[in-house]
Amino acid sequence: MAYHKVNADQRTQGQYLDSDDLQATALELEWDMEKELEEPGFDHFRLDGAVQHHLGNSQSPDLDLEPIQPSASPKGRFQRLQEDPEYISHYTRQSPKSHRCSFFQILKLFCAALILFIFGIMTGYYAGKKCPSPPASPEPNNPHVYHEILKEIKAENIQQIYRDLLQSPREDDVDAAMKILLQWTSYGLEDVQLVNYSVLLDLPGSSSNTITLKNSGECFYPDGQQCSKVTKTLHNQDLLYSYAAYSAKGTLEAELVDIQYGTIEDLIRIQSTTNVTKKIALLKLGQSPLLYKLSLLEDIGFGGVLLYVDPCDLPKTTDPADKAFMVSLNNGGDPSTPGYASIDGSYRQHRLNLTTLLVQPISAVLAKKLTSVPENRVQKDKCVPLQMSSSDKKIISLSIQSVTTYKTISNVIGYLKGSVFPDRYVIIGSHHSSLNTYGGQEWASSTAIITAFIQALMLKVKRGWRTDRTIVFCSWGGTSFGNIGSYEWAEDLKRVLQRNVVAYVSLHNPVRGNSTLHPIASPSLQQLAAESQSINCVEKTKCPGSNVSSVQTQGDSDYFINRLGVPAVQFSYEDISTSENSSFLSEALFPVHVTRTEELDPSFKLHENIAKFSGHATLQIANEPVLPFNALDIALQIQNSLRVFLREEVDASQLLAVAARLRDTAELFQSDEMRPANDPRERAPIRVRMLNDVLQGLEKSFLVRQAPPGLYRNILYRLDERTSQFSVLLEALEHCKLHQSNETIQAALSEVLNSISSAQVYFKAGLDVFETTLAGKK
């Protein structure tokens, strides 16, 4: 510092000293410097000056090093200033201060160390008090923690929650939502919100729809009872809600045509003998999605449809033959805001119906009357399917009335923020929507299970534990009308969910029977689903390991699977059906007696099992450092689906080649990236995050741009248990038979080819990123 000060003084003095003074000053400074070099203690001064100069040089590289000369001695310069009568006293050099400097330096160091020590203690205290430290403890990834949480889920607790939900009568969707919100909040869930949307619903009219036989003049209600004021009063609610939401309205008088299940073969057979224009189809539910079948009927010119469920397709333990049912013709979301959320200010399309067909569900009892079939249909323990005689012609009049109106539906959304990756969401969803007795009490089963899981989980959270990723608990409204609540919420937060959602765990209709466990999962989650049911099975005889399949399913997982490409898993109990046509019968919402759920599961052990299966899957996804997704299982399923497709005599050589490359890349990804990352010794945080980002986007490549109504856009899901092909390719083949055109199959092949190729490129890009990162580190 002395050196810099001298230079400054020299520059300043140089402004007013003449040449003689400068020469004299230089001689005096040179003499003073020689004298000062002889003084003791100068070595210390010179060392300090050298160090300070080095530091100054590192910060200011333009400093000139030449001026370090004896003639620039600070001592000489200060002596001259002292001789000046105008010299300011604070520049006076003090007596030797080496001992004083040493004392003050030691004192400063001691104070600094003491302050740092106190600051470190306070920082550690408050950090430990306010913020959980998940990486420090191996507990979060210990299966023992999951066991501690799941053992708190008890059948008697679920039963009590279930009964509490049904105890008080409710007027609308919002009442149930508020009760659920209060329950979740009481268990300690931190952030619980009520999210409302005003949506367009199609509700029953003031009187029941009717079907009239013109030949005899008999009038029937949908359940098969003859039109009368007494019957209407006794079964008023059931009659009103026996309808198809969003059907066309009005009256149609036409010939009734039996088309069985409405398959392509059925339609080709009928068209070869009958002009179907503006006729009324008698259609069985099952085999394929209702919306797909209705689109075919609308396409070839039918004017109306009577729907029914053939008793032969139902499990032996089920007999709703005398009951009509409700269906929704809505493919998903609020019909007035297709593709965007129903928020304030949104443009509304007031669509009175979603089809030109007049659609009416009827009971099997009425179907028997229309087909003129005797009441006794059992022949030697064999059920005979319902079928009209080809010579039997009936003219009927179908009258349908319903009212479209805007109503508020509510979603309950609760968050448990993750401690490590709060921006990654694992969504677990139930629903609370029902129409009087329609949809039954299964909404309460679904809600009781998710509530019991929240209750058990929050007991652990209150003791300081927390999952790595955020868990989002959802109870959806408007499910019966086409998954409206889940669609609107997801459309509202679409950009956030596209980036952040990791997986969806569904609790839709968890106990619809008591015979067998039916797990459904994305190919990437099939191993996790198998592991969950084997770990959490309480009674081995009641829930043996069941095969996990990737098939279409009903419920609010639809948007997440088909719009966001999110892996999903669902566990449910069902009754065993001996019929091959039983798929998609769950589209029918039958009125369910209040005690039906407790008759199926009197001890609520099945509910407990579902809660534990689903809870274990949720905890694994939310808490494992590496997402438990299997990339290779996706590639294997793709290849299996294409091998079956080869039997259809279609050139799929390019598809097979791309699928083979996909499998090779997936194998490399599985072995080179996932296995090392699962070893804690090689688990670098940035590498794990990169790996999880790749795993999170696995299924997004398999979304085709457009699929026929009722079919999944996600090609990884098969139509049902009986089929192995891609549903879009299967439908394209059927479409070619009906329209005698090859264009549809070529377009479908191109869609599937692009999806598989995109997935292969995605995997390859992930591998390239890892290789580049490793090369950079090396």
Secondary structure, 3 states (H helix, E strand, C coil): CHHHHHHHHHHHHCCCCCHHHHHHHHHHHHHHHHHHHCCCCHHHHHHHHHHHHHHHHHHCCCCCCCCCCHHHCHHHHHHHHHHCCCCCHHHCCCCCCHHHHHHHHHHHHHHHHHHHHHHHHHHHHHHHHHCCCHHHCCHHHCHHHHHHHHCCCCHHHHHHHHHHHHHCCCCCHHHHHHHHHHHHHHCCCCEEEEEEEEEEEEEECCCCCEEEECCCCCEECCCCCECCHHHHHHCHHHHHCCCEECCCCEEEEEEEEEEECCCHHHHHHHHCCCCCCCCEEEEECCCCCHHHHHHHHHHHCCCEEEEECCHHHCCCCCCCCCCCCEEECCCCCCCCCCCCCCCCCCCCCCCCCCCCCEEEECCHHHHHHHHCCCCCCEECCEECCCCCCCCCCCEEEEEECEEEEEEEEEEEEEEECCCCEEEEEEEEEEECCCECCECCCHHHHHHHHHHHHHHHHHHHHCCCCCCCEEEEEEEECCHHHCCHHHHHHHHHCHHHHHHHEEEEEECCCCECCCCEECCEECHHHHHHHHHHHHHHCCCCCCCCCCCCECECCCCCCHHHHHCCCCCEEECCEECCCCCCCCCCHHHCECECCCCHHHHHCCCCHHHHHHHHHHHHHHHHHHHCCCCCCCHHHHHHHHHHHHHHHHHHCCCCHHHHHHHHHHHHHHHHHHHHHHHHHCCHHHCCHHHHHHHHHHHHCHHHHHECCCCCCCCCCECCCECCCCCCCCHHHHHHHHHHHHHCCCHHHHHHHHHHHHHHHHHHHHHHHHHHHHHHHHHHHC
